[in-house]
Amino acid sequence: MRIKHTEIGSNPDKGSFHSLSNAKFGLELRVKDMWDVEADDNYRIIRDSKKQHKYWVFIRTYKGSGYIYTRAGDKHKCSEHSWLIMSDDDIYKYLNESSQLKWSFSWIVFEGPADLSKRIICNEIHQLPIEPEEADIAAEIRETIEDPFSSSLAGTCLSRWILRIDRRHRQIALGNKTNRIVQLACTWLSRNPGSFPNVGELAKECFISSRYLQSSFQEVLLCSPKAFLEKRCLTRAMNRLMFTNESISEIADALGFSSPFHLSTRFKKYFGYPPSHVRKQN
Protein backbone atom coordinates (compact mmCIF):
# COMPACT_ATOMS: atom_id res chain seq x y z
CA MET A 1 0.00 0.00 0.00
CA ARG A 2 1.41 3.37 -1.01
CA ILE A 3 0.14 6.59 0.51
CA LYS A 4 1.38 10.07 -0.22
CA HIS A 5 0.09 12.52 2.35
CA THR A 6 0.39 16.23 1.72
CA GLU A 7 -0.52 18.07 4.91
CA ILE A 8 -0.90 21.74 5.63
CA GLY A 9 -0.93 21.34 9.38
CA SER A 10 -3.14 21.69 12.43
CA ASN A 11 -2.80 25.45 12.79
CA PRO A 12 -6.26 26.88 12.00
CA ASP A 13 -4.62 29.85 10.32
CA LYS A 14 -2.90 27.57 7.85
CA GLY A 15 -4.57 26.16 4.80
CA SER A 16 -5.66 27.76 1.63
CA PHE A 17 -8.65 30.01 1.27
CA HIS A 18 -9.90 31.67 -1.84
CA SER A 19 -13.25 33.24 -2.59
CA LEU A 20 -14.51 32.63 -6.10
CA SER A 21 -17.57 34.84 -5.74
CA ASN A 22 -16.11 37.39 -8.13
CA ALA A 23 -15.49 34.59 -10.64
CA LYS A 24 -19.22 33.84 -10.75
CA PHE A 25 -18.80 30.48 -9.04
CA GLY A 26 -19.60 31.37 -5.45
CA LEU A 27 -17.51 28.62 -3.78
CA GLU A 28 -15.19 29.34 -0.90
CA LEU A 29 -12.90 26.44 -0.04
CA ARG A 30 -10.01 25.89 2.35
CA VAL A 31 -7.91 22.80 1.62
CA LYS A 32 -6.67 21.06 4.77
CA ASP A 33 -5.09 17.77 3.69
CA MET A 34 -4.56 15.61 0.63
CA TRP A 35 -3.80 11.90 0.36
CA ASP A 36 -2.89 9.98 -2.80
CA VAL A 37 -3.55 6.32 -2.06
CA GLU A 38 -3.00 2.95 -3.74
CA ALA A 39 -4.68 0.61 -1.28
CA ASP A 40 -4.12 -3.15 -1.12
CA ASP A 41 -6.46 -5.68 0.49
CA ASN A 42 -5.11 -4.81 3.95
CA TYR A 43 -6.31 -1.23 3.65
CA ARG A 44 -9.04 -0.72 6.24
CA ILE A 45 -9.57 2.52 8.16
CA ILE A 46 -12.00 2.70 11.09
CA ARG A 47 -12.48 6.19 12.43
CA ASP A 48 -12.83 7.34 16.02
CA SER A 49 -16.54 7.89 16.62
CA LYS A 50 -15.77 10.42 19.35
CA LYS A 51 -13.71 12.62 17.09
CA GLN A 52 -15.63 15.57 15.70
CA HIS A 53 -14.88 16.56 12.12
CA LYS A 54 -16.03 19.83 10.60
CA TYR A 55 -14.77 19.31 7.10
CA TRP A 56 -15.84 17.96 3.71
CA VAL A 57 -14.08 15.18 1.80
CA PHE A 58 -13.63 14.95 -1.96
CA ILE A 59 -12.87 11.40 -3.15
CA ARG A 60 -11.84 10.76 -6.76
CA THR A 61 -11.24 7.08 -7.65
CA TYR A 62 -8.85 6.37 -10.51
CA LYS A 63 -8.61 2.56 -10.50
CA GLY A 64 -10.03 -0.36 -8.57
CA SER A 65 -12.80 0.17 -6.06
CA GLY A 66 -13.49 0.57 -2.37
CA TYR A 67 -16.29 1.12 0.10
CA ILE A 68 -17.20 4.13 2.22
CA TYR A 69 -19.38 3.33 5.27
CA THR A 70 -21.28 6.13 6.96
CA ARG A 71 -22.26 6.47 10.61
CA ALA A 72 -25.90 6.33 9.47
CA GLY A 73 -25.35 2.81 8.13
CA ASP A 74 -25.14 3.64 4.41
CA LYS A 75 -22.51 2.12 2.12
CA HIS A 76 -21.06 3.83 -0.95
CA LYS A 77 -19.09 1.85 -3.53
CA CYS A 78 -16.32 3.99 -5.01
CA SER A 79 -15.69 2.17 -8.28
CA GLU A 80 -13.31 3.20 -11.05
CA HIS A 81 -13.77 6.79 -12.29
CA SER A 82 -16.27 7.63 -9.56
CA TRP A 83 -16.37 10.78 -7.45
CA LEU A 84 -17.98 11.59 -4.12
CA ILE A 85 -18.23 14.65 -1.89
CA MET A 86 -19.55 14.21 1.63
CA SER A 87 -19.18 15.48 5.17
CA ASP A 88 -16.05 14.18 6.86
CA ASP A 89 -18.04 13.66 10.05
CA ASP A 90 -20.40 11.20 8.30
CA ILE A 91 -17.65 8.75 7.34
CA TYR A 92 -17.26 5.81 9.74
CA LYS A 93 -14.83 3.56 7.85
CA TYR A 94 -13.45 2.87 4.38
CA LEU A 95 -11.60 -0.07 2.87
CA ASN A 96 -10.39 -1.68 -0.35
CA GLU A 97 -12.97 -3.95 -1.95
CA SER A 98 -10.74 -6.49 -3.64
CA SER A 99 -7.47 -8.29 -3.16
CA GLN A 100 -7.11 -8.40 -6.95
CA LEU A 101 -7.12 -4.69 -7.68
CA LYS A 102 -5.61 -1.79 -5.81
CA TRP A 103 -7.97 1.00 -4.93
CA SER A 104 -6.22 4.07 -6.32
CA PHE A 105 -7.74 7.39 -5.30
CA SER A 106 -7.22 10.96 -4.12
CA TRP A 107 -8.73 11.96 -0.79
CA ILE A 108 -8.87 15.72 -0.15
CA VAL A 109 -10.15 17.22 3.08
CA PHE A 110 -11.42 20.77 2.86
CA GLU A 111 -13.59 23.38 4.50
CA GLY A 112 -16.50 24.81 2.53
CA PRO A 113 -19.60 26.94 3.00
CA ALA A 114 -22.41 25.54 5.13
CA ASP A 115 -24.73 25.37 2.13
CA LEU A 116 -22.23 23.53 -0.10
CA SER A 117 -24.66 20.64 -0.65
CA LYS A 118 -27.13 23.11 -2.16
CA ARG A 119 -24.59 24.37 -4.68
CA ILE A 120 -22.97 21.16 -5.87
CA ILE A 121 -23.87 17.46 -5.78
CA CYS A 122 -22.94 15.93 -2.42
CA ASN A 123 -23.46 12.57 -0.67
CA GLU A 124 -23.97 10.72 -3.96
CA ILE A 125 -21.60 8.46 -5.90
CA HIS A 126 -21.35 9.29 -9.58
CA GLN A 127 -19.35 7.81 -12.45
CA LEU A 128 -17.51 10.22 -14.71
CA PRO A 129 -14.57 9.52 -17.06
CA ILE A 130 -11.36 11.11 -15.87
CA GLU A 131 -10.04 13.92 -18.05
CA PRO A 132 -6.28 14.44 -18.54
CA GLU A 133 -6.68 17.95 -17.09
CA GLU A 134 -7.65 16.46 -13.73
CA ALA A 135 -4.14 15.12 -13.21
CA ASP A 136 -2.78 18.64 -13.76
CA ILE A 137 -5.24 20.12 -11.27
CA ALA A 138 -4.38 17.46 -8.67
CA ALA A 139 -0.69 18.22 -9.18
CA GLU A 140 -1.37 21.93 -8.69
CA ILE A 141 -3.07 21.22 -5.37
CA ARG A 142 -0.12 19.14 -4.17
CA GLU A 143 2.34 21.84 -5.18
CA THR A 144 0.37 24.71 -3.70
CA ILE A 145 -0.18 22.89 -0.40
CA GLU A 146 3.53 22.13 -0.12
CA ASP A 147 4.60 25.65 -1.05
CA PRO A 148 3.73 28.12 1.74
CA PHE A 149 4.14 31.05 -0.63
CA SER A 150 1.44 29.88 -3.01
CA SER A 151 -0.84 27.80 -0.77
CA SER A 152 -3.66 30.30 -1.28
CA LEU A 153 -4.06 28.81 -4.76
CA ALA A 154 -4.97 25.33 -3.46
CA GLY A 155 -8.55 26.35 -2.74
CA THR A 156 -8.83 27.77 -6.24
CA CYS A 157 -7.49 24.56 -7.78
CA LEU A 158 -9.85 22.34 -5.80
CA SER A 159 -12.80 24.62 -6.61
CA ARG A 160 -11.96 24.42 -10.30
CA TRP A 161 -11.70 20.63 -10.12
CA ILE A 162 -14.97 20.12 -8.24
CA LEU A 163 -16.91 22.59 -10.36
CA ARG A 164 -15.51 21.10 -13.54
CA ILE A 165 -16.69 17.56 -12.82
CA ASP A 166 -19.92 18.78 -11.21
CA ARG A 167 -20.75 20.71 -14.38
CA ARG A 168 -19.80 17.76 -16.62
CA HIS A 169 -22.04 15.48 -14.59
CA ARG A 170 -24.93 17.92 -14.82
CA GLN A 171 -24.47 18.30 -18.56
CA ILE A 172 -24.58 14.55 -19.04
CA ALA A 173 -27.46 14.07 -16.62
CA LEU A 174 -29.31 17.00 -18.10
CA GLY A 175 -29.59 15.53 -21.58
CA ASN A 176 -33.05 16.96 -21.29
CA LYS A 177 -34.97 20.14 -21.86
CA THR A 178 -32.68 22.38 -19.80
CA ASN A 179 -29.59 21.37 -21.73
CA ARG A 180 -31.44 21.54 -25.05
CA ILE A 181 -32.61 25.09 -24.30
CA VAL A 182 -28.99 26.23 -23.89
CA GLN A 183 -28.00 24.41 -27.08
CA LEU A 184 -30.92 26.03 -28.91
CA ALA A 185 -29.89 29.50 -27.74
CA CYS A 186 -26.25 28.95 -28.73
CA THR A 187 -27.28 27.51 -32.11
CA TRP A 188 -29.50 30.50 -32.83
CA LEU A 189 -26.65 32.88 -31.98
CA SER A 190 -24.22 31.00 -34.24
CA ARG A 191 -26.70 31.10 -37.11
CA ASN A 192 -27.30 34.82 -36.63
CA PRO A 193 -23.77 36.20 -36.18
CA GLY A 194 -24.89 39.75 -36.98
CA SER A 195 -27.54 39.78 -34.23
CA PHE A 196 -26.81 41.05 -30.74
CA PRO A 197 -30.00 40.40 -28.74
CA ASN A 198 -30.57 41.13 -25.10
CA VAL A 199 -31.72 38.35 -22.75
CA GLY A 200 -35.43 39.02 -23.37
CA GLU A 201 -35.02 38.94 -27.14
CA LEU A 202 -32.98 35.74 -27.02
CA ALA A 203 -35.61 34.10 -24.79
CA LYS A 204 -38.31 34.95 -27.36
CA GLU A 205 -36.27 33.35 -30.11
CA CYS A 206 -36.14 30.18 -28.00
CA PHE A 207 -39.89 30.39 -27.21
CA ILE A 208 -39.33 30.43 -23.45
CA SER A 209 -39.43 32.98 -20.65
CA SER A 210 -36.40 35.06 -19.68
CA ARG A 211 -36.54 33.48 -16.24
CA TYR A 212 -36.31 29.95 -17.64
CA LEU A 213 -33.47 30.96 -19.96
CA GLN A 214 -31.68 32.45 -16.95
CA SER A 215 -32.01 29.27 -14.86
CA SER A 216 -31.03 27.04 -17.81
CA PHE A 217 -27.79 28.94 -18.46
CA GLN A 218 -26.97 29.01 -14.76
CA GLU A 219 -27.56 25.27 -14.47
CA VAL A 220 -25.57 24.19 -17.53
CA LEU A 221 -22.91 26.88 -18.07
CA LEU A 222 -22.70 28.29 -14.53
CA CYS A 223 -23.18 31.81 -15.83
CA SER A 224 -26.09 34.08 -16.69
CA PRO A 225 -27.31 34.66 -20.26
CA LYS A 226 -26.30 38.30 -19.82
CA ALA A 227 -22.70 37.31 -18.99
CA PHE A 228 -22.67 34.87 -21.92
CA LEU A 229 -23.95 37.50 -24.36
CA GLU A 230 -21.51 40.11 -23.08
CA LYS A 231 -18.60 37.70 -23.49
CA ARG A 232 -19.76 37.04 -27.05
CA CYS A 233 -19.90 40.76 -27.87
CA LEU A 234 -16.56 41.54 -26.27
CA THR A 235 -14.89 38.65 -28.09
CA ARG A 236 -16.23 39.99 -31.37
CA ALA A 237 -15.03 43.46 -30.42
CA MET A 238 -11.56 42.03 -29.89
CA ASN A 239 -11.63 40.36 -33.31
CA ARG A 240 -12.69 43.60 -35.03
CA LEU A 241 -9.98 45.56 -33.25
CA MET A 242 -7.37 43.06 -34.36
CA PHE A 243 -8.49 42.36 -37.93
CA THR A 244 -10.33 45.47 -39.18
CA ASN A 245 -9.69 49.19 -39.41
CA GLU A 246 -13.02 50.12 -37.85
CA SER A 247 -12.89 52.81 -35.20
CA ILE A 248 -13.85 52.04 -31.60
CA SER A 249 -16.95 54.16 -32.13
CA GLU A 250 -17.96 52.12 -35.20
CA ILE A 251 -17.37 48.85 -33.38
CA ALA A 252 -19.40 49.99 -30.36
CA ASP A 253 -22.29 50.98 -32.60
CA ALA A 254 -22.17 47.73 -34.61
CA LEU A 255 -22.14 45.53 -31.52
CA GLY A 256 -24.95 47.30 -29.69
CA PHE A 257 -23.00 49.19 -27.02
CA SER A 258 -24.55 52.48 -25.96
CA SER A 259 -21.30 54.41 -26.54
CA PRO A 260 -17.58 53.96 -27.18
CA PHE A 261 -17.03 54.71 -23.49
CA HIS A 262 -19.38 51.87 -22.54
CA LEU A 263 -17.49 49.48 -24.81
CA SER A 264 -14.11 50.61 -23.44
CA THR A 265 -15.28 50.21 -19.83
CA ARG A 266 -16.65 46.69 -20.31
CA PHE A 267 -13.71 45.69 -22.52
CA LYS A 268 -11.14 46.76 -19.91
CA LYS A 269 -13.03 45.02 -17.11
CA TYR A 270 -13.18 41.76 -19.05
CA PHE A 271 -9.72 41.65 -20.71
CA GLY A 272 -7.76 43.79 -18.25
CA TYR A 273 -6.74 46.48 -20.74
CA PRO A 274 -8.58 49.05 -22.93
CA PRO A 275 -9.36 48.66 -26.65
CA SER A 276 -6.72 51.24 -27.48
CA HIS A 277 -4.07 48.86 -26.17
CA VAL A 278 -5.06 46.28 -28.81
CA ARG A 279 -4.80 48.87 -31.57
CA LYS A 280 -1.36 49.95 -30.43
CA GLN A 281 -0.17 46.33 -30.49
CA ASN A 282 -1.46 45.93 -34.03
HUVEN-V357505 format. One record per residue. PHI is phi in whole degrees, -180 to 180 (NA if undefined). PSI is psi as a letter, one per 40 degrees, with the letter a starting at -180 (999 if undefined). OMEGA is omega in degrees with one decimal (NA if undefined). Layout:
# HUVEN-V357505
phi=[PHI & PHI]
psi=[PSI & PSI]
omega=[OMEGA & OMEGA]
This chain:
# HUVEN-V357505
phi=[NA & -114 & -132 & -110 & -112 & -108 & -117 & -84 & 132 & -91 & -62 & -62 & -84 & -86 & 105 & -104 & -141 & -151 & -89 & -103 & -61 & -76 & -97 & 72 & -98 & 80 & -99 & -127 & -124 & -127 & -77 & -106 & -147 & -144 & -120 & -110 & -124 & -122 & -95 & -92 & -72 & -90 & -76 & -154 & -114 & -111 & -97 & -68 & -69 & -85 & -76 & -98 & -110 & -124 & -117 & -108 & -127 & -109 & -119 & -120 & -90 & -97 & -141 & 67 & -161 & -151 & -120 & -112 & -105 & -100 & -67 & -83 & 97 & -81 & -132 & -113 & -94 & -92 & -87 & -55 & 69 & -93 & -143 & -151 & -125 & -153 & -68 & -59 & -68 & -80 & -85 & -94 & -155 & -151 & -157 & -73 & -83 & -133 & -84 & -84 & -121 & -75 & -89 & -104 & -157 & -107 & -127 & -119 & -98 & -150 & -97 & -145 & -64 & -61 & -98 & -56 & -66 & -88 & -99 & -133 & -78 & -125 & 62 & -138 & -84 & -136 & -93 & -157 & -52 & -84 & -86 & -57 & -63 & -64 & -64 & -67 & -67 & -60 & -64 & -62 & -64 & -59 & -67 & -74 & -70 & -72 & -98 & -64 & -82 & -129 & -64 & -66 & -83 & -62 & -63 & -63 & -63 & -65 & -59 & -63 & -64 & -63 & -65 & -64 & -76 & -64 & -67 & -61 & -62 & -64 & -66 & -72 & -69 & -94 & -77 & -137 & -61 & -60 & -66 & -67 & -64 & -65 & -62 & -63 & -63 & -67 & -65 & -62 & -65 & -70 & -84 & -128 & -61 & -89 & -99 & -132 & -75 & -87 & -62 & -63 & -67 & -66 & -61 & -64 & -65 & -96 & 61 & -137 & -82 & -61 & -65 & -70 & -63 & -59 & -67 & -66 & -64 & -64 & -70 & -91 & -104 & 59 & -152 & -82 & -58 & -61 & -65 & -64 & -68 & -65 & -60 & -62 & -66 & -68 & -65 & -69 & -63 & -61 & -62 & -69 & -66 & -82 & -119 & -132 & -104 & -63 & -75 & -62 & -65 & -67 & -66 & -60 & -67 & -68 & -97 & 88 & -80 & -68 & -165 & -59 & -64 & -62 & -61 & -61 & -64 & -69 & -62 & -66 & -66 & -81 & -95 & 96 & -152 & -78 & -57 & -61 & -64 & -65 & -65 & -67 & -72 & -104]
psi=[h & h & h & h & h & h & h & d & i & e & h & e & e & i & i & i & h & h & h & e & d & e & e & e & d & e & i & h & i & h & h & d & i & h & h & h & h & g & h & a & e & e & h & h & h & h & i & h & e & e & h & h & i & f & i & i & h & h & h & h & h & d & i & a & i & i & i & h & h & i & d & e & e & i & h & h & h & g & i & h & f & i & i & h & h & i & h & d & d & e & h & d & i & i & i & i & d & i & e & d & h & i & h & h & i & h & h & h & h & i & i & i & i & d & f & d & e & e & d & i & h & i & f & h & h & i & h & h & i & h & i & d & d & d & d & d & d & d & d & d & d & d & d & d & d & d & h & d & e & e & e & e & e & d & d & d & d & d & d & d & d & d & d & d & d & d & d & d & d & d & d & d & d & f & f & a & d & d & d & d & d & d & d & d & d & d & d & d & d & d & e & g & d & e & i & g & i & a & d & d & d & d & d & d & d & e & f & i & i & d & d & d & d & d & d & d & d & d & d & d & e & f & i & i & d & d & d & d & d & d & d & d & d & d & d & d & d & d & d & d & d & d & e & i & e & i & i & d & d & d & d & d & d & d & e & e & i & d & i & d & d & d & d & d & d & d & d & d & d & d & e & e & i & i & d & d & d & d & d & d & d & 999]
omega=[178.4 & 178.1 & 171.7 & -177.0 & 176.4 & -172.2 & 175.0 & 179.5 & -176.0 & 178.8 & -177.8 & 179.1 & 177.4 & -177.5 & -176.7 & 179.3 & 180.0 & 178.7 & 179.6 & -176.6 & 179.9 & 178.1 & 174.4 & -179.6 & 176.1 & 176.4 & 175.1 & -174.5 & 174.2 & -178.9 & -179.5 & -178.1 & 176.1 & 175.1 & 168.7 & -168.8 & 165.2 & -169.5 & 174.2 & -174.8 & 176.7 & -176.3 & -179.1 & -177.8 & 174.2 & -170.8 & 179.5 & -177.3 & -178.9 & -177.8 & -179.4 & 178.5 & -179.3 & -174.4 & 171.6 & 176.7 & 174.6 & -177.1 & 178.9 & -178.3 & -179.4 & -179.4 & 178.7 & 178.3 & 178.8 & -179.1 & 172.2 & 177.3 & -179.6 & 178.4 & 179.0 & 178.3 & 178.3 & 178.4 & 178.9 & 176.2 & 178.9 & -179.9 & -175.0 & 178.4 & 177.7 & 173.9 & -176.6 & 173.2 & 178.8 & -179.8 & 179.5 & -177.4 & -177.6 & -173.8 & -179.1 & 178.0 & 176.9 & -174.2 & 176.7 & -176.5 & -168.0 & 174.5 & -178.1 & -174.9 & 174.4 & 175.2 & -178.1 & -175.8 & 169.8 & -178.9 & -176.1 & 178.9 & -177.6 & 171.8 & 178.9 & 179.6 & -177.6 & -178.1 & -177.5 & -177.0 & 177.3 & -176.7 & 179.3 & -176.4 & -179.3 & 173.9 & 177.2 & 175.6 & 177.7 & 176.7 & 178.3 & 179.3 & -178.1 & 178.0 & 177.1 & -178.0 & -178.5 & 178.0 & 178.4 & -179.9 & 178.2 & 178.9 & 177.6 & 180.0 & 178.8 & -177.5 & -175.9 & 174.0 & -176.0 & -177.4 & -176.9 & -178.1 & -179.6 & -176.2 & 179.2 & 179.9 & -176.2 & 177.4 & 177.2 & -179.4 & -179.7 & 177.9 & -179.5 & -179.6 & -178.1 & -178.9 & -179.3 & -177.5 & 176.4 & 179.2 & 178.4 & 178.3 & -179.1 & -179.3 & 178.0 & -178.8 & -178.7 & 173.5 & -172.0 & -173.0 & -178.0 & -179.9 & -179.5 & 178.0 & 179.2 & 177.9 & 179.1 & -179.8 & -179.6 & 177.8 & 179.4 & 179.8 & -179.5 & 179.4 & 178.5 & -174.3 & -179.6 & -179.2 & 179.6 & -175.1 & 169.1 & -175.2 & -179.5 & 179.9 & 179.2 & 178.3 & 178.8 & 178.7 & 179.5 & 177.6 & 177.0 & 178.8 & 177.4 & -178.8 & 179.9 & 176.0 & 178.8 & -176.9 & 179.7 & 178.7 & -179.2 & -178.4 & -173.0 & -174.1 & 179.6 & 174.2 & -179.9 & 174.8 & 180.0 & 179.4 & 179.2 & -179.5 & 179.3 & 178.2 & 179.7 & -179.4 & -177.8 & 176.4 & 178.1 & 176.6 & 178.0 & 179.9 & -180.0 & 178.2 & -176.0 & -169.0 & 175.4 & 176.8 & 179.6 & 177.3 & 177.9 & 178.1 & 179.4 & 179.6 & 179.6 & -179.5 & -177.9 & -176.1 & 174.1 & 175.7 & -174.5 & -179.2 & 175.3 & 178.8 & 178.4 & 177.6 & -177.9 & -179.2 & -179.0 & -179.4 & -178.6 & -179.9 & -176.4 & -175.0 & 179.4 & 177.9 & -175.4 & 177.1 & -179.3 & 178.3 & 179.4 & -179.7 & 179.3 & -179.7 & -178.2 & NA]
